[in-house]
Amino acid sequence: MNRVPMTVKGEQSLRDELKRLKSDDRPRVIAAIADAREHGDLKENAEYHAAREQQSFIEGRIQEIESKLSGSQVIDITKIEKSGKVLFGTTLTLINTDTEETVRYQIVGEDEADIKAGKLSISSPIARALVGKEEGDVVQVTIPSGTVEYEIDLVEHI
């Protein structure tokens, strides 16, 4: 089985969601189903069908999270010796060599990715082009709109 990399924050986020689903959402939906059953005919009971659909979603999400956690490899970048190399979990400051614009990204697992929050998926073209490179390297990244050249200004283990 391939282990899927995940940051410590990503793992905690999934564990928090799992706890909420099991301790809050699941009991609430079970109670809603029981309440809807008391209203009689289930064939035409929209509340019952909506609650059953929500229950199905919650149970599916619980299984999905448990599967992701069991197949994950949690990487704590703060415990890895700083080498100036781009690794999974590092936070990078990049300079666009054409525009001199500076951007910051953290390389994270696929489930944690959020480009607006500066979190790049390890499987994204930008992350794949950067992993293994070092501070000071200039990297050409192919993106849908063409090619962008970045200089790796800073690699942080935070």
C-alpha positions as YAML, in Angstrom:
chain: A
units: angstrom
residues:
- id: 1
  name: MET
  ca: [0.00, 0.00, 0.00]
- id: 2
  name: ASN
  ca: [1.33, 3.41, -0.95]
- id: 3
  name: ARG
  ca: [1.56, 5.81, 1.96]
- id: 4
  name: VAL
  ca: [0.09, 9.25, 1.29]
- id: 5
  name: PRO
  ca: [2.10, 12.15, 2.73]
- id: 6
  name: MET
  ca: [0.30, 14.49, 5.09]
- id: 7
  name: THR
  ca: [1.41, 17.34, 7.31]
- id: 8
  name: VAL
  ca: [0.79, 17.35, 11.06]
- id: 9
  name: LYS
  ca: [-1.84, 20.10, 10.62]
- id: 10
  name: GLY
  ca: [-3.53, 18.14, 7.83]
- id: 11
  name: GLU
  ca: [-3.77, 15.04, 10.02]
- id: 12
  name: GLN
  ca: [-5.16, 17.07, 12.93]
- id: 13
  name: SER
  ca: [-7.74, 18.69, 10.68]
- id: 14
  name: LEU
  ca: [-8.97, 15.29, 9.49]
- id: 15
  name: ARG
  ca: [-9.04, 13.94, 13.07]
- id: 16
  name: ASP
  ca: [-11.07, 16.97, 14.20]
- id: 17
  name: GLU
  ca: [-13.56, 16.49, 11.36]
- id: 18
  name: LEU
  ca: [-13.84, 12.78, 12.15]
- id: 19
  name: LYS
  ca: [-14.51, 13.51, 15.82]
- id: 20
  name: ARG
  ca: [-17.19, 16.07, 14.91]
- id: 21
  name: LEU
  ca: [-18.86, 13.67, 12.47]
- id: 22
  name: LYS
  ca: [-18.94, 10.83, 15.01]
- id: 23
  name: SER
  ca: [-19.83, 12.77, 18.16]
- id: 24
  name: ASP
  ca: [-22.08, 15.58, 16.82]
- id: 25
  name: ASP
  ca: [-23.37, 15.04, 13.29]
- id: 26
  name: ARG
  ca: [-24.06, 11.28, 13.41]
- id: 27
  name: PRO
  ca: [-26.16, 11.39, 16.64]
- id: 28
  name: ARG
  ca: [-28.05, 14.47, 15.37]
- id: 29
  name: VAL
  ca: [-29.03, 12.72, 12.13]
- id: 30
  name: ILE
  ca: [-30.00, 9.51, 13.94]
- id: 31
  name: ALA
  ca: [-32.30, 11.57, 16.16]
- id: 32
  name: ALA
  ca: [-33.76, 13.33, 13.09]
- id: 33
  name: ILE
  ca: [-34.49, 9.94, 11.46]
- id: 34
  name: ALA
  ca: [-36.18, 8.69, 14.63]
- id: 35
  name: ASP
  ca: [-38.23, 11.90, 14.83]
- id: 36
  name: ALA
  ca: [-39.24, 11.66, 11.16]
- id: 37
  name: ARG
  ca: [-40.32, 8.01, 11.63]
- id: 38
  name: GLU
  ca: [-42.75, 9.12, 14.29]
- id: 39
  name: HIS
  ca: [-44.59, 11.24, 11.70]
- id: 40
  name: GLY
  ca: [-45.95, 8.13, 9.98]
- id: 41
  name: ASP
  ca: [-45.84, 7.22, 6.30]
- id: 42
  name: LEU
  ca: [-42.18, 7.10, 5.29]
- id: 43
  name: LYS
  ca: [-42.83, 7.00, 1.52]
- id: 44
  name: GLU
  ca: [-43.99, 10.60, 1.43]
- id: 45
  name: ASN
  ca: [-41.98, 11.91, 4.37]
- id: 46
  name: ALA
  ca: [-39.46, 14.42, 2.96]
- id: 47
  name: GLU
  ca: [-37.82, 14.96, 6.37]
- id: 48
  name: TYR
  ca: [-37.12, 11.23, 6.65]
- id: 49
  name: HIS
  ca: [-35.61, 11.00, 3.16]
- id: 50
  name: ALA
  ca: [-33.47, 14.11, 3.71]
- id: 51
  name: ALA
  ca: [-32.18, 12.75, 7.03]
- id: 52
  name: ARG
  ca: [-31.39, 9.34, 5.47]
- id: 53
  name: GLU
  ca: [-29.51, 11.07, 2.65]
- id: 54
  name: GLN
  ca: [-27.54, 13.13, 5.16]
- id: 55
  name: GLN
  ca: [-26.81, 9.99, 7.18]
- id: 56
  name: SER
  ca: [-25.47, 8.29, 4.05]
- id: 57
  name: PHE
  ca: [-23.21, 11.27, 3.35]
- id: 58
  name: ILE
  ca: [-21.90, 11.33, 6.94]
- id: 59
  name: GLU
  ca: [-21.16, 7.58, 7.00]
- id: 60
  name: GLY
  ca: [-19.40, 7.84, 3.63]
- id: 61
  name: ARG
  ca: [-17.28, 10.76, 4.83]
- id: 62
  name: ILE
  ca: [-16.37, 8.88, 8.04]
- id: 63
  name: GLN
  ca: [-15.17, 5.91, 5.97]
- id: 64
  name: GLU
  ca: [-13.24, 8.21, 3.62]
- id: 65
  name: ILE
  ca: [-11.45, 10.00, 6.49]
- id: 66
  name: GLU
  ca: [-10.63, 6.76, 8.31]
- id: 67
  name: SER
  ca: [-9.19, 5.34, 5.08]
- id: 68
  name: LYS
  ca: [-7.09, 8.45, 4.46]
- id: 69
  name: LEU
  ca: [-5.75, 8.43, 8.01]
- id: 70
  name: SER
  ca: [-4.89, 4.73, 7.90]
- id: 71
  name: GLY
  ca: [-2.98, 5.20, 4.62]
- id: 72
  name: SER
  ca: [-1.22, 8.40, 5.59]
- id: 73
  name: GLN
  ca: [2.39, 9.08, 6.40]
- id: 74
  name: VAL
  ca: [2.48, 12.11, 8.67]
- id: 75
  name: ILE
  ca: [5.58, 14.21, 8.09]
- id: 76
  name: ASP
  ca: [6.57, 16.78, 10.70]
- id: 77
  name: ILE
  ca: [8.84, 19.14, 8.78]
- id: 78
  name: THR
  ca: [9.96, 20.86, 11.99]
- id: 79
  name: LYS
  ca: [11.78, 17.64, 12.95]
- id: 80
  name: ILE
  ca: [13.70, 17.40, 9.68]
- id: 81
  name: GLU
  ca: [17.12, 19.03, 9.58]
- id: 82
  name: LYS
  ca: [17.19, 22.24, 7.54]
- id: 83
  name: SER
  ca: [19.15, 21.78, 4.35]
- id: 84
  name: GLY
  ca: [17.84, 24.55, 2.10]
- id: 85
  name: LYS
  ca: [16.21, 21.87, -0.08]
- id: 86
  name: VAL
  ca: [12.56, 21.91, -1.06]
- id: 87
  name: LEU
  ca: [10.85, 18.95, 0.65]
- id: 88
  name: PHE
  ca: [7.29, 17.93, 1.43]
- id: 89
  name: GLY
  ca: [6.01, 20.25, 4.16]
- id: 90
  name: THR
  ca: [8.49, 23.07, 3.61]
- id: 91
  name: THR
  ca: [7.28, 26.63, 3.15]
- id: 92
  name: LEU
  ca: [8.85, 28.42, 0.20]
- id: 93
  name: THR
  ca: [9.29, 32.03, -0.75]
- id: 94
  name: LEU
  ca: [9.54, 32.25, -4.53]
- id: 95
  name: ILE
  ca: [10.34, 35.21, -6.74]
- id: 96
  name: ASN
  ca: [8.87, 35.37, -10.23]
- id: 97
  name: THR
  ca: [11.94, 36.30, -12.30]
- id: 98
  name: ASP
  ca: [9.86, 38.20, -14.89]
- id: 99
  name: THR
  ca: [7.67, 40.30, -12.59]
- id: 100
  name: GLU
  ca: [9.76, 40.28, -9.37]
- id: 101
  name: GLU
  ca: [6.52, 39.29, -7.59]
- id: 102
  name: THR
  ca: [7.05, 37.27, -4.41]
- id: 103
  name: VAL
  ca: [4.79, 34.33, -3.45]
- id: 104
  name: ARG
  ca: [4.79, 31.94, -0.48]
- id: 105
  name: TYR
  ca: [3.66, 28.34, -0.67]
- id: 106
  name: GLN
  ca: [3.75, 25.34, 1.61]
- id: 107
  name: ILE
  ca: [3.95, 21.96, -0.08]
- id: 108
  name: VAL
  ca: [1.23, 19.75, 1.42]
- id: 109
  name: GLY
  ca: [-0.75, 16.58, 0.77]
- id: 110
  name: GLU
  ca: [-3.51, 16.49, -1.83]
- id: 111
  name: ASP
  ca: [-6.32, 16.78, 0.74]
- id: 112
  name: GLU
  ca: [-4.75, 19.84, 2.35]
- id: 113
  name: ALA
  ca: [-4.15, 21.79, -0.86]
- id: 114
  name: ASP
  ca: [-5.69, 25.27, -1.03]
- id: 115
  name: ILE
  ca: [-3.94, 27.59, -3.46]
- id: 116
  name: LYS
  ca: [-5.69, 30.67, -2.03]
- id: 117
  name: ALA
  ca: [-4.27, 29.81, 1.40]
- id: 118
  name: GLY
  ca: [-0.80, 29.25, -0.11]
- id: 119
  name: LYS
  ca: [-0.91, 25.45, 0.17]
- id: 120
  name: LEU
  ca: [0.32, 23.58, -2.91]
- id: 121
  name: SER
  ca: [-0.47, 19.92, -3.47]
- id: 122
  name: ILE
  ca: [2.63, 17.73, -3.66]
- id: 123
  name: SER
  ca: [1.24, 16.39, -6.95]
- id: 124
  name: SER
  ca: [0.79, 19.83, -8.57]
- id: 125
  name: PRO
  ca: [3.08, 20.77, -11.48]
- id: 126
  name: ILE
  ca: [4.64, 23.63, -9.48]
- id: 127
  name: ALA
  ca: [5.43, 21.43, -6.45]
- id: 128
  name: ARG
  ca: [6.80, 18.62, -8.63]
- id: 129
  name: ALA
  ca: [9.11, 21.10, -10.37]
- id: 130
  name: LEU
  ca: [10.33, 22.53, -7.03]
- id: 131
  name: VAL
  ca: [10.86, 19.41, -4.90]
- id: 132
  name: GLY
  ca: [14.54, 18.56, -4.59]
- id: 133
  name: LYS
  ca: [15.72, 22.01, -5.64]
- id: 134
  name: GLU
  ca: [17.58, 24.35, -3.26]
- id: 135
  name: GLU
  ca: [17.55, 27.98, -2.17]
- id: 136
  name: GLY
  ca: [18.96, 30.13, -4.97]
- id: 137
  name: ASP
  ca: [17.94, 27.73, -7.74]
- id: 138
  name: VAL
  ca: [15.94, 29.07, -10.67]
- id: 139
  name: VAL
  ca: [13.16, 26.73, -11.76]
- id: 140
  name: GLN
  ca: [11.00, 26.83, -14.86]
- id: 141
  name: VAL
  ca: [7.45, 25.68, -14.19]
- id: 142
  name: THR
  ca: [5.00, 24.80, -16.93]
- id: 143
  name: ILE
  ca: [1.52, 25.99, -16.11]
- id: 144
  name: PRO
  ca: [-1.64, 26.04, -18.27]
- id: 145
  name: SER
  ca: [-0.96, 29.60, -19.43]
- id: 146
  name: GLY
  ca: [2.69, 28.93, -20.35]
- id: 147
  name: THR
  ca: [5.98, 28.81, -18.49]
- id: 148
  name: VAL
  ca: [6.89, 30.73, -15.35]
- id: 149
  name: GLU
  ca: [10.40, 31.06, -13.98]
- id: 150
  name: TYR
  ca: [10.81, 31.21, -10.20]
- id: 151
  name: GLU
  ca: [13.88, 31.76, -8.06]
- id: 152
  name: ILE
  ca: [13.73, 29.90, -4.76]
- id: 153
  name: ASP
  ca: [14.45, 32.68, -2.28]
- id: 154
  name: LEU
  ca: [13.83, 30.90, 1.03]
- id: 155
  name: VAL
  ca: [13.00, 27.38, 2.25]
- id: 156
  name: GLU
  ca: [11.55, 27.22, 5.76]
- id: 157
  name: HIS
  ca: [10.75, 24.31, 8.06]
- id: 158
  name: ILE
  ca: [7.76, 25.79, 9.91]
...
